[in-house]
Amino acid sequence: MGVGTENRTPNTSSKFALHVGEEKEEAALAKMTAANPEAMQLANVDQTTEPRGTWGRRLEFVLASIGYAVGLGNVWRFPYLCYRSGGGAFLIPYFIMLLLCGIPLLFMEFTVGQYTRLGPVHALAKICPLFKGVGLATVVISFVLCTYYNVLMTWALYYLLNSFNLSLPWQSCNNTWNAVGNCSTGFPGNATHLQSASQQFFDHKVLDMTKGIEHTGGIRWELFGLLVLAWAIVYFCIFKGVKSTGKVVYFTATFPYFILFALLINNVQLPGAKDGILFFLMPNWSKLLEVQVWVNAAAQIFNSIGISFGSMISMASYNKYNNNILRDTFIVALANSATSILAGFVIFSAIGYMAHIHSLPVDDIATDGPGLVFVVYPEVFSTMPISQLWAPLFFIMILCLGLDSQFAMVEVAVTFIMDGFGKKVLQVFKRKELIVLAVCSIGFLLGIPHISRGGIYVFQLMDHYTAVVSLMFLAFFEVLAVTLIFGEKRLSLMVENMLGKKPNLFFRVCWQFLSLVLVLGILISSIFQYTPARYGKSYTYPVWAEVVGLFISLISIIWIPLGALHELLTTKGSLLQRLKVSLTPTVDLEPVSEKPAAVSIALLTIP
């Protein structure tokens, strides 16, 4: 997640940015010219680049990657998804998808980032120039996501500050924001005319929400100030690149585990906790016959690990050349899944406790999304012993989980700017810290609509069309470009050059066939089972809002065909020659004794 410091903008020089001797340069240049003269324009690198920053220790990269992968989705989406998709039976498709898609594709992204030492835009452009738009699309989707993801941090800060009151403000119905006639101090169950006190605190106090997206209302100035604070925290954690981020993750990536284990120890001792855990894990084997369950498992893997968001490529690009990314891949992927299961026990033990207190079925309390974190769990704290201790710790944990993911998404944009336009931008901003400040400021401005009184509807619309609709398109084209067009052989040679040995048969089979087929199946299923966005159980968006949502999804997807069109138009020769050049990688895969900081780019000639 560190900020790059070099400029990778191509120029017309015929030399390579490698310090391996003039004879090797001339031989490589002659070989490339003879093989494909049309690709010469793609094989030029700026010699004046500065050394790229690297993580201070391997542990910093691992913690940063775990921190990005382990986010709020592990806490609010996985437990509910597991419960609704067959309980313990859901773990079978989940781990199959982890094995066949999650781990191989995470290894793929780490390999691309670490070998090329570039962010997703320039790395994918060198792997498959025709699909260079895929890299830009990952940058766009990550930046769009970070503009509203930090709103979650804003809500968490609001709850954290209110957790230090003598009595938790969402505990009772005796507040100015409560609608006394339909307020319940517990969960109302089937009484649809009632709302819990915690729900009214979230709706009427925190959000002061309107009746729909067509009623925007004014800005919530308390949230405005906290949004400034949230972006300030992000900025000061990443403004020095890997030097600052690498130190921050020691706390933000580890602290949530202390809280999760503490909550688990506390929750399992509560009455009704056992019933909640059984609801979470009770196997419903018939669910395995439903295609949607398998799609849900794959989608959870992609969203949770962060495949196709560009963040893993960016973070790996700051590794040392021979870092053992195979080991890191297993650590990150397995830690992410273990955290999801741990969070499931924590959440559903608490839900079982609430169901016991209010004599309600777990169905009436279990929910997913922001409602679980900002409505259900605050209600749990209001009935637990020492609530003034657990509530602040819980929301500090939420901040840590969210901030790690936010760091990585912002870093994707910063890495793109530094890789592509670093020297030109530094002439204007003078210091890279100011570039990070500019990126954070733009993200803050784009987040303001989410903290208006109608902002929750904007938030839900953005989340549905960014994290659900766009993601699978990007995932398919990224996997297509790397595993099919660039090819398993070239990808394996990258691994061999860095680690000294080729990946085993399992990874080669997944890259060559299984991963692409599974991603294509998920994409097709997502298209046929598309459902419009909605908020809660009753609010449906007007048609114009759905159109806006589709436009939001196109903001990232559109760069894929635009990038391909640009590549074909700017390459010389006949259409067939242009297509051939556009499908030809420009990454140098010739083994060298010690790979330098800047990776050369020469035409790859593997058959």
PyMOL commands that set and color helices and strands:
alter all, ss='L'
color gray80, all
select helices_A, chain A and resi 22-35+37-42+58-69+72-76+78-84+87-116+120-127+129-162+180-182+197-206+221-238+242-252+255-267+273-281+285-289+291-305+311-316+325-358+362-364+370-383+387-429+432-451+455-499+505-528+543-557+559-570+575-582
alter helices_A, ss='H'
color red, helices_A
select strands_A, chain A and resi 183-184+195-196+534-535+539-540
alter strands_A, ss='S'
color yellow, strands_A
deselect
rebuild
show_as cartoon
